Amino acid sequence: METKKRITEKYELTPVLRQTVFNGLDVRCCCGNRIADTYYFFLATHRETGEKRGLYAGSDCSLQLIRLAGLKPLPLFDLFGRGNRKWCSTMSPLSRDLYVAINFLVSSWGGRLKPDGRLVGYLLRLAAGPDIPALAEVLKGFAQILAKDRAGRSLVRIVAGLRERNPSMPWYDFGPLAAAFRECFGTDQLIFGRSIR
């Protein structure tokens, strides 16, 4: 508990992501232990220098950090679909697809987020007001990030790769997101196949 107090005194914490652990993920908690059930990714901003860093915390540590910092807990994104329907029902279909797609992308990259990266910004916007407007710039930014997948995979192939290690994952069709891509870019190939240039 003393370590958590020091963290909250030194850093302003902003919860960005809350996910279930899945096969293939190896993330360490702020206490050094391997996370085994659910975890948070916090954006930690140094109170004096303004330097930003990422902080991972398992279920017990994250609850302590949230309580000490007086934060509101995030809804849990469960890769396996359990309980997602309740909070997803408050989002527009496009916002939901974007949130789910970002979570899958982060999962496929080992749960890693850059503290100053655009995905953190998008997740914070979705958490602050889950019905963010479908802005072309947000979609374009997400498309650019998705196109940087090291293996050159489409979103559907990324999800299929996660499903290989986690066969109980539900299927997602990303219909609203694909429609938004077609409207903004004239193609949905980054969702279902080849890259957008």
Secondary structure, 3 states (H helix, E strand, C coil): CHHHHHHHHHEEEEEEEEEECCCCCCCECCCCCECCCEEEEEEEEECCCCCEEEEEEEHHHHHHHHHHHCCCCCCCECCCCCCHHHHHCCCCHHHHHHHHHHHHHHHHCCCCCCCCCHHHHHHHHHHHCCCCCCCHHHHHHHHHHHCCCCCCCCHHHHHHHHHHHCCCCCCCCCHHHHHHHHHHHCCCHHHHCCCCC
